[in-house]
Amino acid sequence: MSALRIALAQVDLVVGDLDTNCAMVRERVREAAEAGAQLVVFPEMTLTGYPPEDLVLRQSFRQASCLALTRLAADLAGAGYGDIAVVVGYLDTDGGPRNAAAFVQGGEVVARYFKHHLPNYGVFDEARYFKAGSELGVVTFGGIDIGLTICEDVWQDGGPFAAAAAAEVGLLVNINGSPYERNKDDVRLTLVQRRAIEAGAAVVYVNQCGGQDELVFDGDSFVVGADGGLLARAPQFVEQLFLVELDLPPSAGNTVDRAGELTVGRSRAPLPPRPVGAELSEPLGIADRLSDEAEVWGALVTGTRDYIVKNGFSSVVLGMSGGIDSAVVAAIAADAIGGDNVHGVALPSDYSSEHSLSDAVELAANLGAPLQTVPIAPMVSAFVESLKLTGLAEENVQARVRGTSLMGLSNQHGHLVLATGNKSELSVGYSTIYGDAVGGFAPIKDVPKTLVWQLARWRNAEAARQGLTPPIPENSISKPPSAELRPGQLDTDSLPDYEVLDELLALYIDTDAGFEDLLAAGFDEELVTRVSRMTDAAEWKRRQYPPGPKISLKAFGRDRRLPITNRWREHGSGPS
C-alpha cells in the first residue's frame, strides 16, 4: 500500500473570470504544497466557473479555457509545484464543448477526461450543451492508478465506476458542481458509497461552494473507503482546503486502452516528498451535519452574499414593513454583508399600523442597519386622484409607489434592491407586479411562508445561544401577516391558513400532483380547485420576478415553468 496525501479544494468560483479562478488554483496549490499534499483536487469546471450556461457555445470562451489550462500547468511548474498532481475541471473544445477534468503534473496536462453522463434536468441541461465523453479517465501517478469522473457520472449503474472495477484502479476522484437542495447531502453520500463498493476503490468527492445566480453550492466534500465507509467529510458552506491521507493499493498495471473506453495517462515521476515539518496535524475529520434551519439559512446567506458581491454591489436597500418577510430578508442580508450595508426604508401609508413602524425601527436597531422613513400617502393620493382609481387598483398603487421609491433610492445611491416575497405568495400570485415584486434579488423567493417563520425563530434562538441580541422582533413573528393595503386587512382574508396552503403547494409544485392526487391526500375539493387555479394563473407574474436562491426541488424560474397562455385546469376530469 502507498500513502497518498490529498488536498480537497472546496472553493468558491466566479463564472467567466478565468484569471481570478486560475489565481485561486495557484494559491490553493501553494497552500497544499506547504501542507505536504501530493494531489490537489478542485471542483467541476473550476477554470470557467459553474454553470457557464450559453457561454459554452462560444468558441472564444472554449478556447480561452483551454489556453488557461495550458498556462496554469506551466505556471504551477514555474512556481516550483510541478511535482504535485492537480485535478482541475475546465471547458474543453475537442470536437465541440466538453465538460472536462484535467490531470496536471510536471508542467503538462498528463490526462484529460470528458464527462460521460450528461444529464437533462432543470439546474443545467448538459445534454443540450456538451458532447458525451470517455467511459473513464485513468492516470497512473506515483505507482497508483487514479480514475477520473465528473459529477453525475456517479448516477450510472454499470458506468464509469464499473469500468474502474475492471481496470482495478486504486482511487477514484469525482469532481462536482452539485447545487444545494434541502436534504441533498445525505442523498449524495449514499450514492457515492454505493459507487465506491461497485468500483472496489476509495472515492474522493469534491464539490464547490458559493452562489451563482439562483444556485447555491454547499461544498459538503467527502471521502469514502472501498467498503463504502465514510472516512472524512467537510463542513457545508465553508471555503477551505481540507487534507486527507489514504493508504492505496499499487498500480495493477492493466490500465490499457480498451477500444477507446478508457482515457489513459501516465506520470512516471514518483510521489513528491513532503517538506520537513509538514505532518498531517489537522486532517479532515467528519464534520457535524447542520440542522435543517441552519442549512437553509447558510444557503440563503451564501446565495445572497455572492450575488451582491459578484455583481459589484456593496450595499442593499429594502422596504422594512415590520412584517416577518422583510425582517427575515434584512437579517439574511445583514449576515451576508453586514448590517451597516443594509439600508432599510419604512414606507408607511394611511393604512399602516403603529406597530409596523415600531417593529421596523426595532429590527434596524438590532441589525445595526440605517433606516429612513418615507411616508407614501401624498404620492398615493396623487396617483389615485389623477387616475380616479378605486378598490383593488387603489390598493395596488400603494405597493407600486413603494416599489418605485425603492428603485429611486437604488438609482440614487447604488444599492441593490432586495424583494421580500416568499414562495407561498409567489405561488398563488399574492404579490403586486411592479410593486413588492420589484428588485434585483429575492432572498426568500424559494422559501415557503411556514419555513420563513421557522427560520426567524431559529435565527433568534441561535443569537440568544451565542449571547447576542436576537435580530428579529418578536412582534414581527407573532402578529398575523398583512399587506396593510386596506383597513384591517389580513392574508387569511383571501388565502387559507399557511400551514394548509404550504402543504398543498408542496405536493402541487414539487411533485406535480394532480387533482385526484391532492384529494387523496385529504385536501378539500374547493380548496384544491381554487389554489391550483391561482397558482397556474400567476405564472406571468413569476416570469417577471427577480432571481433568488434555490433551496427546493422545484424552484420557480429554474425548475418549474408553465405556459402562460394555458387553458388546462385541474378538476379531475380532463380539459374543461
N, C-alpha and C positions, 0 to 999 in steps of 0.2 A: 504494500500500500504506500502511496505517496501523499504527503501532507501538502494541501494547496490552500493558501490564504487568499480569500476572495473579498473584495470590497463591493458592496451593493450601493450604487449611487442613486438614492431616492431624491430626485431633483425636480425643480420647477422650471418649465421651458417656456420660451416665447415664440409663438408661431411666426415664421417668416424672418426672424432675426438670427440668421446663421452665424454671424460674427459673435454675438453675445452667447449663443449656445455653445459654440466651439471654445470660446474663452472659459466658459464654465467647465467644460470637459477637461481642458488643460489644468485648471485649478484643482479639480477633484482628483485627477490622476496624480498631481503633485502631493496632495494630502495622503492619498492612498500609498504612494511610494514611501513617504516618510513613516507610514504605519507598517511597512513591510509587506504590503499586498503584492501578490504576483499576478492576479487577474482582477480587472475592474469591469463591472457590468453596468451599463447605462440602459435607460428605457427605450421603448419603441420610438422611432422617428425623432431621436434626440436632436439631430442637427437642424432639422426643419421646424421642430415643434409639432405637436399633435393635437387635433387632426388638422392637416393643412387644407382639406376640402378641395375646392376647384383650383387651388394653386398647383396641384399636382398635374393639371392638364397643360400647364405652361412649360414648354421646352426649356425656356430660360431658367425657370426655377429648378427643374430637374438637373440641368447642367451645373447650376450653382451648387446644388447639394453634392454632386459627385466631386466637383472641384474642391469643395470644403473638406470632404473626407480625405482626399489625397494630401491636401495641405496639413490637415490635422495629424495624419500619420507622420509626416516629415517634421512637424513642429514638436511632437512628443519625443521623437528620437533626438532632435536637435537640442532639446532641453535636458537630455540625459535620462529619459524614461523609455528608451527603445526596448529595453529588456522586458518591460512589463506588458502583458497582454491586455488589450482593451476590446470589449464587445460593445458596439455602439449602433443604434438604429439610425437609418438615413433613408433618403429617397433616391432610388437608382433609376436609370433611364435605359437600361439594357432591354431592347425590344419593346419599349413602352414603359409606363410608370410601374415601378416595383417598390413595394414595401419591403425594405431590406435590412439585414443585420450584417455588419462587417466585423471581422476578427482582425484587429490591427496589432502588429508587433514588429519590432525591428525596423520601423520607418516605412513599412509596407502594409498593404491590405493582403493578409495571408489567405483569407477566405471570405466569400460573400454568400449569404443565404437569402433567398427570396421567399417571402411568406407563402405558405402552402394553402392555408384555408382562408378564403376571402368571404367574410360574412355579408349578408344583405339584411340590414336592420336599421333602426331609426337613428342611432347615435352617429354612425358614419358608414355609409353604404360602400364598403370597399370593393364589392363586386363591380360597382359602376366605374371605379377609378383604376384599379390595379389589375395586372395580369397575374395569374397564379404562378407559383414558383416551384422550388425543389421540394422533394419529399422530406429531406432532412439535410442540414448542413453539418459536416463533421470536420473538426480540425484536431490534429494531434499537437499538444503543447506540453513540453517538459515530460514526455512519456505518458501523458494522459489523453485519452480520446474524449473530446468535448463536443456534444451535439448542440446545434443552434436551432432555436424555434422562436416564433413570434406570436404572442398574444393568443388569438383564437385557434391556433394550432392545437391547443390543449383540449379543444372541443371534440376532436375527432377520435372516435374509436378506430383502431387499426390504421391510424395515420402516421405522422412523424414519430410518435413515441413507440409504436410497434416497430418501425424501421430502426429506431435506436436500440431496441432489444436485439434485433437481428445483427446489428453492427457491433453489439457488445460495448457501447460507449460507457465511460466511467462517470460522466457528469452531463446533465442536460441544463442548458441555460434557456430560460423563457423570458423575453423582454416584452414589456407591456405598456400600453396606453389605455388602461382599463378605467372607465369613468365610475364615479361613485353612484351607488343607489343604496337605499336602506337595506341592511342585512346582506349585502352582496359579498362582504368579506368572508363569511362562512361558506358561501357557495364556491368562491374561488379556491379556498383551501381544500375543500372536499374533492373538487375536480382535479386539482394538481396532485393530490395524494393518490388518486386512482391512476393517474398517468405515470407517476413515479413507480408504482408497483408494476404497471404494464411494461415499462421500459427496463425495470430492474436496475435503476440508477437514481442517484440523488438529483433533485431538481432545484435550481436557483431561480426564483421568480422575482423579477424586479419591475416595479411599477412607478410611474411618475407621480408627483403630487403638484397641487396648484390648480388654478382656474383658467379656463379658456372659453370665453363667451358663456354659453349656458352650462357647459360641462365643468365638473369638478373632479379632480383626481386626488385620491386619498392616500396614495402610497401603499401601505399595507404589504410591503415586500416581505418575502419569507423564504425559508429553505426547508425542504423535506428530504428525508433519507430514502434509500432504495426500498425500504419496507413501508414507506408512506408515513412514517413518524415525523411529527413536527420538530425540527431541530432549532429553528430561530425564526423570530418574527419582529418586524419593525413596527413602531407606532404609526398611527394614521395622522395625516396632515402635518408631518414633520419632515422638512427638507434637511437631509443629512447623509453622511457617508457611514455605512454600517459594515463591520468586519466580522467574517466568519472563517473558521479553519476546518477543512474537511479532509478526512483520510479517504483517498480514492484509489481504485484498482489501476494497475498499469495498462498501457495500451494492449488491446487484444491482437493488434497487427493485422486485422482483416477488414479495415475500413476502405474497401476497394469501391471503385465507381461501378455500380451495378446498372448498366444501361441508362445512365443519366438520372437514376433515382436518388443518388447521393451526390452532394456537392462537397468535395474533399479538399482540404488544405492541410499542409504540414509545416510546422515550425520545428526546425532541428535543434534550436537553442535549448539548453537546459533551463529549468525554472530559475528565475533571477534570485540571487541571495537576498536575505533580509538584512537590512542595516543593523549594526550593533545597537542594542537598546530598543529594538522595535518588537518587544514581546507583545503578545496579544493581551494587553492588560484590561481592555474593555470590550470583550467580544459581544456581538449581538445576542441578547437573550430572547426570551419570548415575552413581548410587550403585552401588558394587560389590555383587554378589549374595552372600548368605550361603551358607556351606556347608550341607549338609542337616542336620548335627547342630546347628550354630549357629542355624539357622532354627527347628528343632523346640524347642530349648532356649528360644529367645526367646518362642515361643508358649506354652510351659508356664509360664514365669516370668510373662509378661504376664497370662495367664488366672488364675493363682493369686493374683497381687498384686491384680488388680481385684476378684476375688471376695471376697477378705478385706476390702479397704478399702471397697468399695462397700456391703458388708453390715454395716459398722460394727464390724469386729473390728480389733484392733491386734496380736494375738499368736495363735500356733497351738501345738498340742500333738500329738505323735505318738509311737508306740512306736518306739524305736530298738533293733532286734534285732541289729544288727551285720551284717545282710544287705544285699544290693545294692539292693533296692527301697526300704527305709526310708532308706538312705543317699542315694539319688538324690532322693527326695521331700524330705528335710531340706535338701539342697543347693539344690533349686529354691526352697523356702520362704525360705532364707537370702538367696538372690539377690533374692527378691521383696520381703521386708520387713526384712531384716537379721537376722543370726544371733542377736543378743541377744533377739529376739522369737520365736525358735523353741525351744520347750520340749520337750526330749526326755525320754522315760521308758523306762528299761530295766526289763523285766518278766520276770526270769529264773524258770524253773520247774526242777523236778528234772532235766529232760532238756536244759536249756540247756548248751551247751558253754562252755568257759572263754573262747574267742575271741569269743563273742557279746558278752560284756560288755566285753572289752578293745577290740574294734572299735568298739563304741558310744561308749566313752569317748574314743577317738581321733577319731572323727567329730565329736563335740560340741566337743572342743578345737579342731579345725581350723576349725569354723564359728563359734566364739565363742558357742555355744549352751549354756544351762543344762541340766544333766542330773541327774535324780534316779533312784534305783534303788528299785523296789518289788518285792520277792520275792513271787511269787504262790503258792508251794507250799502255805502254810497255807490260803489261800482255796480253792484247787483241792481239797485234801483234804477240806475241809468239805462242798463240793458233792458230790464223788464218794461219800463215806461216807454222807451223808444220803440220796442218791438211789440208792445201790448201782449205780453206773454202771461199765461195762467197755468195752473195745475202742474203737471209733470214738467212741462217746458220751463216754467218758472223755477221749479226746484233744481233742475239741472243747470240753470245759469249759475247757481252758487258754486257748484263743483267746477264749472268751466272757468269762472273767474279765479278760483283758487289755482287751477292748473296754469292759467295764463300768468298769474302773479309769480308762481314758482319758476316758470320758464323765463320771465323777465329778469328775475334775480340771477338766474343761471347765466343768461347772456351778459348781464352787467358785471358779475364777479367771477365768472369762470367755474362755478360749481357744477357738478353733475347732479341732475335731479333724480331722486330715488322715488319710484312709485311704491305705494304701500298696500296694494291689493293682494289678497290671498287666493289660494286655488279654489276654495269653495265659491267665493264671489265671482271669480272668472268663469267658473263652470256654468253658472246659471245667468251670467250676464249682469250681475249685480254691481255694475260699475258704470261710470259716466264717461263715454268716449270723449276725448279732448278735455276731460276734467281730471278726476283722480286717476285716469289711465295714462296721463302724460308722464314722461320721464325718459331717462336714458338707461336705467337698470331697475329691476324689480326683485329685491332680495327674497321675498316670501311668495313669489308667483306660484311655486310648486308646493306650497305648504298649506294643507287644509286648515280650516279655522280652528278645529278642536286641537290640532297639533300646535297652532300658534299659542293658545293658552297654556298648553303643556310645556312648551319651550320657555315661556315667560316665567312660569313657576320654577322650572329647573334653573334658569339663569339667576333668579333671585336667591334660590337656595344655595347655589354654588358660590355666589358672592358672600352670603352670610357664613358659609363654611370656611371661607378664607378671611373672615373678619372684616369684610368690606361692606360698603353701603349697597343694598340691593338696588339695581338701576331702575326697575320698572315700578311705578307707583301701584300700590295695592288696589287703589280705586279703579285704575285702568284695567286691571284683571277681573275685578269682581262685578263691575257695573254691566248692565245689559248693553250689547252693542247697538249703535245707532249711527246713521249717517247725518242726523240732525238737519234734514232739509225741510222739515215742517214741524210744527209744534207736537211734542210728544212722540215723535216717530221712533220706532224700534225695528230692527232687522226682522223680527218674528212677525211683523205685520204682513210681510209678503213672502217670507221663507219659513220652512219648517224648522224645528229645533236643529241646531247644527250637528248634534251627535247623530241624529237620524239622517240628516242630509249627507253628512260626510260618509257614513256607512254605505248609503245608496250610491253616492258618486264613485266611491272606490270600486264598487262592482261594475258600474256602468262604464267608467272610463278606463280603469286599469285592466279589467278582464273582458271588456267588450260584451258584458252580459246583456241579453235582450229582455224583452218584456216578460216572457214566461219565466225566465231565469230569476228576475227580480221579484216576481210574485211568489215563486217557490222559496225565495229567501225570506219571505214573510212581510214584504212591503205592501202597503195599501195600493190598490189599483189606481185610484185617482191621483195619489202622490207620484207613482211611477210615471203616469202619463204626463203630469204637469212638469216634473223635474226633467224628464228626458227631453221634452219639447223645449223647455227653457235652455237646456244645455246645448242642444243642436242649433237652436236659433241664434245663439250667441257666438257662433264661430267667427262671424265677420268682425266682432269686437276683438276677439283673441288674436286675430291675424295682425292687429294694429297695436298690440300691447308690447311693452319693452321686453327684452330678454331678461331671464333670471335663472338662478342656479337650479339645475335638475337634481332632484333627490328621489324621485319616484320612478316606477317602471314606465309610466306614460305621462311625460311632461308636455304641456301644451307648447306648440311652436316647434317641437323637435320630434316627438314620438307619436303624437296624435294629431291627425289632420283630416277634417271632414270637408266635403264640398260645401261651399257657402250656399250656392243655389241647389237646393236639395228638398225633395218632396217626400222622402221616406219618413214615416212616423212609427214609433214603437207603440203598438197597440195590440199585438198578439195575433193578428190575423193577416199579415202581409200589407201591401200598399193600400193606402186609403184612396 
